[in-house]
Amino acid sequence: MGDKKWYSLHVQSGFEHRVKANIMKALKEEGLDDKVEEIFVPAVEKVVFKVKGKEKGELPLRSEEPKVYELEGEEGKKVVFRIEGGKVWVESCECEKKKCIPDKPIEKVGQKIKCPENKVEAKIELRDRLYPGYIFIKADLDKNLQSVIRRVPRVLGFVSAAGKPVVVPESEVAAIKDRLKKGIPKVKKFKFEVGDKVKIKEGPFIGFEGAISEIDAEREKVIVLVNIFDRQTPVELEFDQIEKIS
């Protein structure tokens, strides 16, 4: 048996975790378990809490210490969830008529616990997905194993060069895992979009109006096309120098 190496597998986005489960199932059926050491989905399994359909918070499914999360549902009634050992369950609930379902712990992506009476739920989801549509597999990859994996539903193929799957350095996978462990910064949402009509409120072009043609989110700057002497002139401005015209 050769040394196991990391490879990247392109799969249908949104089904990464299901593909992983189906690959593991296929390997077991074919007796190839020993050829794969690990399948890694570059995302974090989190428990997402909602009240009346509105998200209230999230916690990692797996952590060193147990976590408790309390929510107030209908009429201020409390539901307390506990997360421990990669499982989630209701520790206590003030519901009276409609009990929480299911009444046993959940542990897989897509599973949820609902309290119908209080309109509260906890669902396990994949969050902080670094590379949507890709998973990594550490394996002794021969032609037979490639064929088995490619037959799994929603597998689109290995990331390849010259027809051969590309080896991903161990250090690169380790860096991805470390980044996920530290947490992914939330993407800042901006109130401007290309095409928006804006008014300049600061600088030498104060009072002028125009349309946004480009947005540099990283530098928090935009290019606004301003009509100067009957010519469309691009002007670079910072986000706080403009305001949207309703």
C-alpha positions as CSV (number, residue, x, y, z in Angstrom):
1,M,0.0,0.0,0.0
2,G,1.4,3.4,-0.9
3,D,1.5,6.6,1.2
4,K,-1.8,8.4,1.6
5,K,-1.9,11.9,0.2
6,W,-4.4,14.7,0.1
7,Y,-6.5,15.4,-3.0
8,S,-9.2,17.9,-3.7
9,L,-12.6,16.7,-5.0
10,H,-15.1,19.0,-6.8
11,V,-18.7,18.3,-5.7
12,Q,-22.0,19.9,-6.1
13,S,-22.1,23.0,-3.9
14,G,-24.4,22.6,-0.9
15,F,-24.1,18.8,-0.7
16,E,-20.5,18.6,0.6
17,H,-21.4,16.8,3.8
18,R,-23.8,14.4,2.1
19,V,-21.2,13.6,-0.5
20,K,-18.8,12.8,2.3
21,A,-21.3,10.4,3.9
22,N,-22.0,8.7,0.6
23,I,-18.3,8.3,-0.2
24,M,-17.8,6.6,3.2
25,K,-20.7,4.3,2.5
26,A,-19.4,3.4,-0.9
27,L,-16.0,2.7,0.5
28,K,-17.4,0.3,3.1
29,E,-19.5,-1.5,0.5
30,E,-16.5,-2.0,-1.7
31,G,-14.2,-3.0,1.1
32,L,-11.9,0.0,0.5
33,D,-12.1,1.7,3.9
34,D,-8.3,1.1,4.5
35,K,-7.4,3.1,1.5
36,V,-8.9,6.4,2.8
37,E,-7.6,7.9,6.0
38,E,-9.7,11.1,6.2
39,I,-12.4,13.0,4.3
40,F,-12.3,16.7,5.2
41,V,-15.1,19.2,4.5
42,P,-13.6,22.8,4.8
43,A,-16.4,24.1,6.9
44,V,-17.6,24.3,10.5
45,E,-20.5,22.3,11.8
46,K,-22.6,24.7,13.9
47,V,-25.8,24.6,15.8
48,V,-28.1,27.4,14.6
49,F,-30.8,28.7,16.9
50,K,-34.0,30.3,15.7
51,V,-37.2,31.7,17.2
52,K,-40.2,32.1,14.9
53,G,-38.0,31.5,12.0
54,K,-35.5,34.3,12.9
55,E,-31.9,33.4,13.6
56,K,-30.9,34.3,17.2
57,G,-27.4,32.8,17.4
58,E,-25.0,29.9,16.6
59,L,-22.5,27.7,18.5
60,P,-19.9,25.2,17.2
61,L,-21.2,21.6,17.3
62,R,-17.8,20.4,18.5
63,S,-15.9,22.1,21.3
64,E,-13.8,21.1,24.3
65,E,-16.3,22.3,26.8
66,P,-20.1,21.6,26.9
67,K,-22.2,24.6,25.9
68,V,-25.7,25.7,27.0
69,Y,-27.9,28.0,25.0
70,E,-31.1,29.5,26.3
71,L,-33.9,30.9,24.2
72,E,-37.2,32.6,24.9
73,G,-40.1,31.5,22.7
74,E,-43.8,32.2,22.8
75,E,-45.0,34.2,25.8
76,G,-41.5,34.3,27.2
77,K,-41.3,30.5,27.8
78,K,-37.7,29.3,27.9
79,V,-36.1,26.4,26.0
80,V,-32.6,25.4,27.1
81,F,-30.4,23.4,24.6
82,R,-27.2,21.6,25.6
83,I,-24.3,20.8,23.2
84,E,-21.8,18.2,24.3
85,G,-19.7,15.6,22.6
86,G,-20.9,16.5,19.1
87,K,-24.6,16.1,20.1
88,V,-27.4,18.5,20.8
89,W,-30.5,18.0,23.0
90,V,-33.1,19.9,25.0
91,E,-32.0,20.2,28.6
92,S,-35.2,21.8,29.8
93,C,-38.3,23.3,28.2
94,E,-41.3,25.2,29.6
95,C,-43.6,23.7,26.9
96,E,-46.8,22.1,28.2
97,K,-48.9,20.7,25.4
98,K,-46.6,20.1,22.3
99,K,-43.4,18.5,23.4
100,C,-40.0,19.1,21.7
101,I,-39.3,16.8,18.8
102,P,-37.3,14.6,18.5
103,D,-36.9,13.7,22.1
104,K,-33.4,12.3,21.5
105,P,-30.1,14.0,20.7
106,I,-29.2,15.1,17.1
107,E,-25.7,14.9,15.7
108,K,-25.7,15.2,11.9
109,V,-25.8,18.1,9.5
110,G,-29.4,18.8,8.5
111,Q,-31.0,17.4,11.7
112,K,-33.0,19.7,13.9
113,I,-34.9,19.8,17.2
114,K,-38.1,21.8,17.3
115,C,-40.4,23.0,20.1
116,P,-43.7,23.6,18.2
117,E,-45.3,25.2,21.2
118,N,-42.6,27.9,21.6
119,K,-41.7,28.1,17.9
120,V,-38.1,27.5,18.8
121,E,-35.6,25.3,16.9
122,A,-32.0,24.2,16.9
123,K,-30.5,22.9,13.6
124,I,-27.1,21.6,12.7
125,E,-25.7,23.4,9.6
126,L,-22.4,23.8,7.8
127,R,-21.2,27.3,8.3
128,D,-18.0,29.2,7.5
129,R,-17.5,27.3,4.3
130,L,-14.1,28.2,2.9
131,Y,-14.4,26.5,-0.4
132,P,-18.0,25.8,-1.3
133,G,-18.2,22.9,-3.8
134,Y,-14.9,21.2,-2.7
135,I,-13.9,18.6,-0.2
136,F,-10.5,17.1,0.6
137,I,-9.7,13.4,0.8
138,K,-6.5,11.8,2.1
139,A,-6.1,8.5,0.4
140,D,-3.9,5.9,-1.3
141,L,-5.5,6.9,-4.6
142,D,-5.4,4.2,-7.3
143,K,-7.6,3.9,-10.4
144,N,-10.0,1.6,-8.7
145,L,-10.6,4.0,-5.8
146,Q,-10.9,6.9,-8.2
147,S,-13.6,5.0,-10.1
148,V,-15.6,4.2,-6.9
149,I,-15.4,7.9,-5.8
150,R,-16.4,9.3,-9.1
151,R,-19.5,7.1,-9.2
152,V,-20.8,8.7,-6.0
153,P,-23.8,11.0,-6.7
154,R,-23.0,14.7,-6.9
155,V,-19.2,14.1,-7.3
156,L,-18.0,16.2,-10.3
157,G,-14.4,15.0,-10.3
158,F,-11.0,15.4,-8.9
159,V,-9.1,18.7,-9.3
160,S,-6.6,17.4,-11.9
161,A,-3.7,18.5,-14.1
162,A,-2.8,16.6,-17.3
163,G,-5.5,14.1,-16.5
164,K,-4.1,13.2,-13.0
165,P,-5.5,14.3,-9.6
166,V,-3.3,17.0,-8.1
167,V,-1.7,16.3,-4.7
168,V,-2.6,18.9,-2.1
169,P,0.4,19.6,0.3
170,E,-0.2,18.4,3.9
171,S,0.8,21.9,5.1
172,E,-1.9,23.5,3.0
173,V,-4.7,21.3,4.5
174,A,-3.3,21.9,8.0
175,A,-3.4,25.7,7.4
176,I,-7.1,25.4,6.2
177,K,-8.0,23.5,9.4
178,D,-6.2,26.0,11.6
179,R,-8.0,28.9,9.9
180,L,-11.4,27.2,10.5
181,K,-10.4,26.6,14.1
182,K,-9.6,30.2,14.7
183,G,-12.8,31.3,13.1
184,I,-13.7,33.0,9.7
185,P,-14.1,36.7,9.9
186,K,-17.7,37.8,9.0
187,V,-18.0,39.3,5.5
188,K,-18.9,43.0,5.9
189,K,-22.1,43.8,4.1
190,F,-22.1,47.1,2.2
191,K,-25.1,49.2,1.4
192,F,-23.9,50.2,-2.1
193,E,-24.2,48.3,-5.3
194,V,-23.0,49.0,-8.9
195,G,-25.6,51.2,-10.6
196,D,-26.8,52.9,-7.5
197,K,-27.5,56.6,-7.8
198,V,-25.6,58.6,-5.2
199,K,-24.9,62.1,-4.1
200,I,-21.4,63.3,-3.0
201,K,-21.5,64.8,0.4
202,E,-17.8,65.6,1.0
203,G,-14.8,66.7,-1.0
204,P,-14.3,68.9,-4.1
205,F,-17.3,67.4,-5.8
206,I,-19.7,68.0,-3.0
207,G,-23.3,68.2,-4.2
208,F,-22.7,66.4,-7.5
209,E,-24.8,63.3,-8.3
210,G,-23.8,60.3,-10.3
211,A,-24.0,56.5,-10.6
212,I,-21.6,53.9,-9.1
213,S,-19.6,52.1,-11.8
214,E,-17.1,50.2,-9.6
215,I,-16.8,49.1,-6.0
216,D,-13.5,48.2,-4.2
217,A,-14.9,46.5,-1.1
218,E,-11.4,45.9,0.4
219,R,-10.4,49.6,0.2
220,E,-14.0,50.8,0.9
221,K,-13.9,53.0,-2.2
222,V,-16.1,53.5,-5.2
223,I,-15.9,55.0,-8.7
224,V,-18.8,57.3,-9.4
225,L,-19.5,58.6,-12.9
226,V,-20.2,62.3,-12.5
227,N,-21.5,64.6,-15.3
228,I,-18.9,67.4,-15.5
229,F,-19.2,69.8,-18.5
230,D,-21.5,67.4,-20.2
231,R,-19.0,64.6,-19.9
232,Q,-19.2,61.4,-17.8
233,T,-16.1,61.7,-15.5
234,P,-15.1,58.9,-13.1
235,V,-14.4,60.1,-9.6
236,E,-12.9,57.9,-6.9
237,L,-14.6,58.3,-3.5
238,E,-14.7,56.7,-0.1
239,F,-17.8,55.1,1.2
240,D,-18.5,57.8,3.8
241,Q,-18.2,60.5,1.1
242,I,-21.4,59.5,-0.6
243,E,-25.0,58.8,0.2
244,K,-27.6,56.8,-1.8
245,I,-30.4,58.7,-3.5
246,S,-33.7,57.1,-2.8
